[in-house]
């Protein structure tokens, strides 16, 4: 899932991230300039087109497509969904190639670089209404078989339960998702001295397929996961307990002594898009919905195999009382 950074990125970690981000921004700018012959921010943009970053997990896709359909059908905009990874989305806003990120998980380091205290090319867009939770999970049936395995002490004691042919012997497998996601799992494994090896599924969809396979077979599985997430409506999953997050406990990603923090997810706008204050911006600014709303659309996409726009259109048809207040007063039908 998402490329996560915690709100309290401190010390050497923050400095390293800022250096890497600046380097990435420079490389992206060079690529854009070389391909377009001019800086992207200098290119005339059609004011009737909105560019929404599309990050690589289905919950984000659900949000983006609902907003796309509403912007097009209710306000007459053209909408481009720009498929791009999470951190490059901010670089694309900085370069003027994307107008909005519709689900941001923390990323204080990126806001420091690109926000009002940095170069001023992005602004906080306010809450989406979604609460984000990251962490480790096991099936409920495993907790019944091994009481206490839903704690870090229980995982450490029973690590061999999670062994697979890929890890061999008594080393347990920790199932990750996309290896591009920035996580703190290895630091947690090392800090608590767990005999676990991270094996990446490769993507959110591949990870869910493997979780479902093992769940249906009643097999042990320990994995990184997150909410909002439609799969919780289908499977009985339990969050593994670690010491609660405190400010700075994740400052060194190689030695993490705590669980992930909770997030109030928010939107991030390209500053120029927000300053224009058009109807599209006002709809996106007003948009908030619940985890249940997002999960309903995400499940139609991922579980029922619906086209994302069709899933969004169905939700819109069934929930007018939720989305009509998002429409600007001078454009609402």
BAMARLUM-281068 format. One line per field, with one value per residue (C-alpha): residue in one letter; y, z, x. Coordinates in pm, 1 decimal. Layout:
N
resn: (a  ...)
v: (Y  ...)
w: (Z  ...)
u: (X  ...)
END
This chain:
333
resn: (x  x  x  x  x  x  x  x  x  x  x  x  x  x  x  x  x  x  x  x  x  x  x  x  x  x  x  x  x  x  x  x  x  x  x  x  x  x  x  x  x  x  x  x  x  x  x  x  x  x  x  x  x  x  x  x  x  x  x  x  x  x  x  x  x  x  x  x  x  x  x  x  x  x  x  x  x  x  x  x  x  x  x  x  x  x  x  x  x  x  x  x  x  x  x  x  x  x  x  x  x  x  x  x  x  x  x  x  x  x  x  x  x  x  x  x  x  x  x  x  x  x  x  x  x  x  x  x  x  x  x  x  x  x  x  x  x  x  x  x  x  x  x  x  x  x  x  x  x  x  x  x  x  x  x  x  x  x  x  x  x  x  x  x  x  x  x  x  x  x  x  x  x  x  x  x  x  x  x  x  x  x  x  x  x  x  x  x  x  x  x  x  x  x  x  x  x  x  x  x  x  x  x  x  x  x  x  x  x  x  x  x  x  x  x  x  x  x  x  x  x  x  x  x  x  x  x  x  x  x  x  x  x  x  x  x  x  x  x  x  x  x  x  x  x  x  x  x  x  x  x  x  x  x  x  x  x  x  x  x  x  x  x  x  x  x  x  x  x  x  x  x  x  x  x  x  x  x  x  x  x  x  x  x  x  x  x  x  x  x  x  x  x  x  x  x  x  x  x  x  x  x  x  x  x  x  x  x  x  x  x  x  x  x  x  x  x  x  x  x  x  x  x  x  x  x  x  x  x  x  x  x  x)
v: (0.0  355.8  493.7  594.2  827.6  912.1  1267.1  1286.7  1231.3  1339.4  1377.4  1198.1  1031.2  1362.1  1507.9  1201.5  1213.2  1581.3  1524.5  1233.4  1423.5  1723.3  1495.8  1329.0  1662.8  1774.4  1454.6  1481.6  1844.7  1751.6  1476.9  1707.4  1982.6  1747.0  1589.1  1912.9  2158.8  2395.5  2382.6  2230.5  2527.9  2745.1  2535.0  2680.6  2455.4  2412.4  2557.1  2316.6  2015.8  1881.6  1647.8  1410.8  1199.0  829.1  638.8  262.1  130.1  65.8  292.0  588.3  476.2  471.4  831.1  957.4  802.5  930.7  1279.6  1235.6  1136.5  1423.0  1682.6  1566.6  1504.9  1780.7  2056.4  1982.2  1945.4  1711.8  1501.0  1324.3  1055.4  1060.6  721.0  796.1  677.0  864.5  1071.0  1157.8  1293.6  1581.0  1643.0  1649.2  1911.5  2111.4  2097.8  2189.9  1850.2  1745.6  1954.7  1740.8  1438.9  1314.4  1089.5  1190.1  979.1  1220.4  1310.7  1604.7  1586.0  1647.4  1930.7  2083.6  2070.2  2179.9  2354.6  2714.8  2682.0  2534.2  2644.1  2713.5  2504.3  2291.9  2360.5  2145.6  2073.7  1970.4  1631.8  1366.0  1235.6  905.1  776.5  580.4  292.7  102.0  -202.0  -577.0  -816.1  -1185.7  -1383.5  -1417.0  -1798.8  -1786.8  -1595.6  -1869.6  -2133.7  -1934.2  -1697.7  -1383.8  -1408.9  -1075.5  -905.2  -846.1  -1083.2  -1355.5  -1304.5  -1327.4  -1644.2  -1815.6  -1680.4  -2032.3  -2064.7  -1823.9  -2013.1  -2084.6  -2259.2  -1912.6  -1844.9  -2204.0  -2356.1  -2170.7  -1822.5  -1678.8  -1492.6  -1138.2  -1066.5  -717.2  -554.3  -328.5  -300.1  65.4  154.4  325.7  121.5  67.0  -311.1  -408.9  -161.8  -316.0  -668.7  -569.1  -370.4  -648.3  -925.8  -1126.2  -1414.6  -1291.3  -1229.1  -982.4  -1127.0  -880.2  -980.1  -706.9  -508.8  -453.3  -685.7  -965.3  -930.3  -953.1  -1260.8  -1432.6  -1329.8  -1467.1  -1790.0  -1856.7  -1744.8  -1981.7  -2264.4  -2174.3  -2119.9  -1881.8  -1545.1  -1229.4  -917.1  -539.6  -388.2  -75.3  74.9  198.7  -133.0  -321.5  -664.8  -618.7  -657.1  -1008.5  -1143.0  -1138.7  -984.6  -875.8  -589.4  -700.1  -489.4  -301.0  -17.6  283.5  541.9  836.3  1136.2  1035.7  661.9  597.5  853.3  577.2  343.5  73.4  62.3  128.9  74.3  138.2  77.7  298.2  621.9  681.8  935.4  1179.0  1160.4  1483.4  1629.8  1827.4  2085.1  2246.7  2600.6  2762.8  2539.0  2638.2  3007.3  3001.4  2896.9  2753.0  2528.5  2215.1  2333.3  2420.4  2074.0  1901.6  2133.9  2050.4  1675.4  1452.3  1099.4  804.1  487.8  296.0  511.2  447.3  75.5  39.7  172.9  -6.0  -340.3  -297.7  -234.2  -495.1  -771.0  -743.7  -653.9  -341.9  -70.8  203.3  468.0  235.1  161.9  534.2  603.1  336.5  485.2  833.5  710.7  547.2  826.4  1167.8  1290.5  1244.1  1412.9  1691.9  1913.8  1900.8  2090.9  2466.3  2649.8  2845.6  2529.2  2270.2  2137.0)
w: (0.0  28.5  53.7  416.0  622.5  978.9  1092.6  1319.4  1083.9  1287.5  1286.8  1022.9  875.1  791.7  651.1  433.4  308.3  223.8  32.7  -159.3  -232.1  -360.6  -579.7  -706.4  -776.7  -974.3  -1178.5  -1245.1  -1347.1  -1582.9  -1735.7  -1783.2  -1933.3  -2166.9  -2287.1  -2317.6  -2396.6  -2134.2  -1763.3  -1708.0  -1502.5  -1809.9  -2028.5  -2078.2  -1901.5  -2003.9  -1707.4  -1789.0  -1715.8  -1369.2  -1319.4  -1022.6  -909.8  -903.3  -645.3  -638.1  -394.8  -455.5  -180.4  -341.3  -679.2  -533.1  -410.1  -732.6  -956.0  -753.1  -776.9  -1148.4  -1227.1  -1024.0  -1176.2  -1526.7  -1488.9  -1247.8  -1333.3  -1694.5  -1641.0  -1821.3  -1566.9  -1617.5  -1367.5  -1367.0  -1251.9  -1042.3  -720.2  -396.9  -351.5  -723.4  -700.3  -490.5  -734.6  -1014.5  -828.3  -776.4  -1151.8  -1236.4  -1388.1  -1123.9  -943.8  -644.5  -433.3  -284.9  -8.7  179.0  465.8  673.3  467.2  681.7  514.3  173.0  305.4  455.2  115.3  -110.5  124.0  247.1  458.7  161.6  -199.6  -170.4  -461.6  -262.5  12.9  262.2  129.3  454.7  568.0  343.8  636.2  628.8  927.7  827.9  1030.4  946.9  1119.7  1140.6  1114.8  1164.5  1108.0  1410.3  1385.3  1449.7  1773.7  1887.0  1816.4  1966.0  2233.1  2253.1  1900.0  1834.2  2042.1  1951.5  2232.0  2088.0  1735.9  1864.8  2060.7  1772.4  1475.3  1338.8  1289.2  996.2  825.3  453.5  189.8  93.6  441.0  532.7  872.3  1173.1  1022.4  990.8  687.9  715.7  406.4  266.9  -22.8  -273.4  -204.7  -313.8  -6.5  267.3  582.8  922.9  941.4  923.4  1199.4  1417.0  1346.0  1438.7  1749.4  1899.2  1793.5  1586.8  1366.1  1065.6  700.7  488.9  161.0  -72.9  -268.7  -523.4  -516.0  -310.7  -536.7  -518.1  -140.6  -100.7  -325.0  -104.3  219.6  94.2  -20.9  317.9  503.3  306.0  377.3  747.9  723.7  935.0  781.1  928.7  715.3  683.5  611.1  654.3  692.6  521.0  339.2  201.4  283.0  652.8  557.1  428.8  659.5  1039.9  1091.0  1414.4  1458.2  1632.2  1941.6  1973.9  2208.1  2103.2  1874.0  2045.9  1887.6  1759.5  1828.5  1456.1  1402.7  1306.5  1056.6  1135.4  1501.0  1554.9  1905.7  1840.2  1624.4  1331.4  1409.7  1315.6  1041.4  968.2  591.9  395.9  47.4  -96.8  -373.5  -618.7  -482.2  -812.7  -850.0  -502.7  -565.1  -882.3  -663.8  -948.4  -913.9  -934.9  -647.3  -440.1  -490.2  -397.9  -101.8  28.2  -32.1  275.5  318.4  552.1  553.7  483.7  175.9  37.7  116.9  -64.1  -389.2  -345.3  -297.3  -618.7  -802.5  -642.0  -541.8  -792.1  -1085.0  -1182.3  -1394.1  -1149.8  -1316.2  -1316.0  -946.6  -876.3  -1078.4  -884.2  -550.4  -672.7  -782.9  -444.8  -221.1  -343.7  12.4  74.0  -232.8  -321.6  -37.5  -199.3  -505.2  -511.6  -430.9  -756.7  -968.8  -783.9  -985.1)
u: (0.0  83.3  432.6  408.6  621.4  536.8  457.8  760.3  1048.9  1350.5  1725.9  1931.5  1627.2  1461.6  1784.1  1839.1  1481.8  1503.2  1825.3  1675.7  1357.8  1550.6  1757.1  1439.3  1279.9  1582.4  1580.3  1208.6  1244.4  1526.8  1317.4  1020.9  1230.7  1414.8  1090.5  891.0  1172.7  1023.2  946.8  602.7  484.3  539.8  308.2  -38.3  -288.1  -650.4  -845.4  -1129.1  -903.9  -824.9  -525.9  -568.8  -273.9  -366.6  -162.6  -134.9  -396.6  -762.7  -896.8  -724.2  -858.7  -1209.4  -1180.0  -1023.3  -1287.3  -1581.7  -1436.2  -1362.6  -1720.5  -1865.9  -1632.8  -1721.0  -2094.2  -2190.9  -1943.2  -1845.2  -1469.5  -1232.9  -1043.8  -712.5  -613.6  -234.4  -106.8  200.3  365.3  309.3  626.3  658.1  300.9  433.1  714.5  457.6  252.8  571.8  631.9  271.9  186.2  -71.5  -335.5  -427.0  -334.3  -661.7  -521.1  -209.5  -72.0  133.3  440.8  544.6  885.2  729.6  513.9  826.6  994.4  707.4  460.6  434.2  748.5  939.6  909.2  537.2  411.6  161.1  -93.3  -281.9  -631.0  -796.3  -929.8  -1080.4  -1284.9  -1094.8  -899.8  -589.8  -447.8  -130.3  8.3  57.5  -234.5  -314.7  -637.1  -866.5  -856.0  -482.4  -538.5  -775.7  -511.5  -222.1  -358.3  -148.3  -10.8  -181.8  91.2  454.2  557.3  332.7  464.7  821.7  745.9  568.2  764.6  820.0  443.3  474.8  759.8  711.2  923.1  1048.5  1188.1  1280.7  1351.4  1214.3  1222.7  875.8  748.7  620.3  409.3  459.3  278.1  450.2  825.5  807.8  601.3  802.7  739.4  898.2  851.3  1218.7  1298.5  1025.6  1151.8  1506.2  1414.5  1202.6  1442.4  1195.4  1302.1  1106.9  1189.5  994.0  865.3  694.7  386.7  464.3  139.1  -174.5  -375.5  -117.1  -95.6  -474.2  -482.4  -223.9  -395.2  -726.9  -566.8  -411.3  -722.3  -945.4  -698.6  -681.7  -306.4  -96.8  -22.5  133.4  125.2  145.7  -194.7  -404.6  -745.9  -960.2  -960.3  -1260.0  -1112.2  -1196.0  -1561.7  -1486.4  -1214.8  -1188.2  -844.5  -677.9  -430.9  -108.7  -36.8  292.6  386.3  179.0  331.6  497.9  664.6  1008.7  983.0  1033.0  1308.4  1553.2  1385.7  1643.1  1534.0  1163.6  1028.4  658.7  355.4  261.4  77.6  -285.2  -353.6  -632.5  -596.1  -593.9  -584.6  -294.0  -343.0  -106.7  -92.3  -184.3  -490.2  -611.3  -541.4  -752.5  -1047.7  -1252.7  -1555.3  -1339.3  -1123.2  -1430.2  -1579.4  -1252.9  -1208.7  -1558.4  -1528.0  -1518.5  -1648.6  -1613.2  -1404.0  -1725.8  -1794.3  -1447.1  -1462.0  -1795.6  -1648.7  -1314.4  -1487.4  -1685.7  -1357.9  -1132.3  -1372.8  -1655.5  -1430.7  -1623.3  -1468.3  -1361.2  -1578.0  -1878.2  -1825.7  -1800.1  -2116.2  -2309.4  -2203.4  -2298.0  -2640.3  -2702.1  -2566.5  -2685.0  -2731.6  -2359.2  -2214.3  -2457.5  -2327.7  -1982.8  -2107.5  -2042.5  -2364.4  -2360.0  -2327.8  -2540.6  -2827.7)
END
